[in-house]
């Protein structure tokens, strides 16, 4: 594992560090927007006096804190692998370059000692239609195994959100809303599913310190997308139904499902989901930095 000097210095001196995934760069957004958002997320974290650390596998080397050149490589080159926790060893052994998903980032962040991670939306349980097999993201399993606070906009709402929350409960992963008691639905502000509300980062940091005395699981802090960028539930429902119908026709399953569905809903909404995605990524990065700063202070007091 290669840890950037800035990240290592920050971790060694007990300063706030925020992990960022790289799959959103290589598979989530198109160039050049992916490169712009990657740098903008890092800038949001720096402005809050925390240290950003984009995680990836570069030519077979697990990299904690990608350089500007490495982020550009992830944003522009074709053939970048998509690596969840299952694919990390494969990419390293075969000396591949791979962008890390939520599950891959969780695994590496925890091993590196990074306790806060900002992303867009987590994976979860996909809708099952016709003969489509059950599809459950490895994100959920890794959330049960790694002591990291994940700041997100809930789960991607191409998923079965009710089933996703049930699995998270079964895996004993705490899920909180930031200043809301409803589970956010990624591009839509609210899903209708109730969750406990956290009012401020101090409260969350105190919970994390105590929770990790007894559990190895992550903590989800869920933030609704700003109302001015959110889709209405009606528009979203039409977009999702159209996307699911197309995915069944095209026999899309496994890791290909999420990027396929996200592209399909972006086309249906004429890019509105892309704008919402960009805005929530930046908001989550900013809040994650604030969480990381407060967690460092709370851990010092414990």
N, C-alpha and C positions, 0 to 999 in steps of 0.2 A: 504493500500500500504506500502510495506517495502522498504525503500531506504537505500542502503548500506552506512555505515559511510563515506567511501571514496568519494562516489558520493555526499552525502549530504554536506560534508565539501567543496567539489569543487564547488557545486552550490551556497552554501551560501557565499563563498568567491569570487564569480564571476570568476571562472576559467573555462577553456575550457573543456567541456564534450561531448563525442560522444556516441550516442546510437547505439547498435548493436542488430539485430534481433536474435531470437533463432530457428526459423523454419529451417534455413539453417543447424543448428546443428542436429536437430531431424529428419527432413524430406528431407533436401537438399543433404547431403553428407553421405556416409557410414562410419561406424567406422572401423579403428581408425582415418581416415583422417578428419572426422568432428571435433574430439576433437583437433587435431593438428591445424587445420585452425582457430578454435574458439580462441585458445590461441595465435596463431600467429597474428590474427587481433588485439587483445587487445595489444599485444607487439608493433605492428606497431604504434598504437596510443600513447602509453607511450613514445616511442622513439621520438615522435614529441612534447613531453611535454604537452600532453593533457590527459584526464582521460577517459578510456573506461568504458562503462556501458552496459553489456549484459542484455536484458530485457526478462522476462519470467513470467509464473505463476507457482509457486512451492507449491504443496499441497494446492491449493486454495488461495494462497497469491500472489498478484501482486508484483513482485520483480524487483526493479531497481538496477542493479549491482549484478549479480549472483556471488556467490563464486566459487572457483575451484571445490568444491564438487558438487555444483548445476549444473555447466556446465557439469561435468562428468555424472551426472544423466541424463541430457538432451541428452547426446551423446550415452549413453549405454543402457538405459532402454527401453523396448518395451511398446507400448500402450500410448506413449506421444501424447496428443491431438495436433492438428494443429488449432491454434486460430487466426482468424482475429478479427476485432473489434466487429463483431457480436457475437462471442463466448466467449468474455471476461467474461461477467456476468455469463454465464452458468458454465464456468470452476471454477469461484470463488465460486458460490453457491454450486456446487457439490464437492468442495474441490479437484479438479483435478490438475494434473500437465500438463501444456500446453506450447508448443513452439509458440511464437508469429510470425505471418507473417508480411509483410510490413504494412498492414493496422492496425494490432494490435499494432505494435511497434510505429507507428505514433501517435496513440491515447494516449498510455501510456507515451511516450516521451514528448509530448506536456503538458500533465497534470503534469508531474514531473518538467517541466521547462527546458528540454533539447532541444536545438534548432538545433542540427546537428545530422544526422543519416546516417550511411554508410551501404550499402547493395550491393547485386549483381545486379539483375535486378528487376524492378518493375513488377507487374502484369498489365493486360490490357484487351483488347478485343480479345477473341479467334476467330480463323477461324471457320466459320460455314460450315459444310459439310453434305450433304444429309438431314437427319431429325434431326441433332444435334441442340439443342436449342441454342439461343443466350446466350453467357457466358461472362460476364463483371466482372472483379475483383473488389472487394470492395476497393482495393488499390487506385483506381482512385477517388472514392468518398471521402476517408479520406485525400487524397492529397488536396482536395478542402477545407478541414475543419481545418487543423492543421498547425500552423506556425512553420514549420521545414524545414531546408535545407536538401534535400535527395541527397546524392552522390551515383550515380549508374552507371551502364554500359548501360543505356537506359532501354528499356523494354525487357523482355525475348523474344527472337526471334522465339519462338514457336507460338507467337501471331501475330495478324494482326496489324502491326506497324502503318500503315496509319490510320486505324480506331482508334487505341489507341491515336495517336496524335490529331485526331479530337475531341475525347472526352475530352482530357486534355485542349484543346482550349476552348471547350464549358463550362468547369468547371472553366475557368480563372486561370489555373495553369501555371505559367511561366516555360518554358523549355529552358535550355541553354546547349550548348556544351562547354566543357572545352578545349580551344585551338583547336576547330574544329567547322565548321558550318554545320556538318551533324549529324543527330541523330544516335548514336551508336546502333548496333544491337546485343548486348550481346556477343555471341561467334564470331560474324562477326564485323569487325571494323566499317563499315558504312552501312546505310540502303538506302541511296539515298534521304532521306527526309531532307530538309534544316531546320535548327534551328539557332537562334542567337548565336554568339560566344562570350564567356567570356575568356579573356586572362590571368587573374590572380585572386587570391582569394581576393585581395583588392577591385577589381571592384565588385565582387559578394557580398561581405559583405556590401558595400555601397548600392547596390540595395536592399538587404534584409531589411536593416534598414528602407528604404523609403517605400518599398512594404508593410511591415507589419503595417504601419500607416493607410493603406487604405484597406487591405485585410487580411482575415484569412487563405489564402491558403498557402500550402507549395511551395517551389521552387525546381525544379529538376536541378541538375548539373550533366551532363552526360559525362562520360569519356570512350573513346574507349579502348578496351582491347589491350594490346601490340601486335604489328604486328607479333612477333615471336611465339605467342601463338594463334593467331586468325585462324579461319577456313576460307577457301575461300568461296565466295557466292555460287559457284557451288556445292561443297561438302555439304554445309549446306542445300541447296535446296533439294538435294536428301535425306538427313537425315530427314528433316522435313516432306517431302511428305510421306516417309515411316512410320514415327511415327504417322502422322495424320490418314493414312489409317488403321493402327493397332488400334488406339483409337476408330475409328468408328466401326470397326469389334467387338471390345470388349465392345462397348457401355459405354465408359468412359465419364463422365460428371462432372460438379461442381468442388469442391475442389480437387478431385482426378486427374483432367486433367493435371495440371502442373507437379506434380511429375511423373506421368505416361509418359508424353511426354519427360521429361528430361532424364528418364531412357532409353527410346527407342532411343533417339538420341545419348546417350552415348554408347549404344551397337553398333549402326550403325557406329559410328566414332571410334570405338575401344578405347574409353576413352579420345579422344582428347578434347571433350567438358568438361570433368571433370577437366582436367589440366587448360583449359582456365578459367573455373569458379573459381578455386583456385587462380589463378594469379590476376584476376580482383578484387576479394574480398580483397586481400591484398593491391592492388594499391588504391582501393577506400577508405579503412580504413586510409591509410596514408594521402591521400588528404583531407579526412573529418576532420582529426585532424588539418591540416593547415587552413582549412576553419573555424573551431571552434575557433582557436586562433585569427584569424583576426576578426571574428564577435564579440568576446568579446571586443577587442580593439575598434572597430568601435562603438559598443553600449555605451562604456564608454565615447566616445567623443560626442555622440549625445545629 
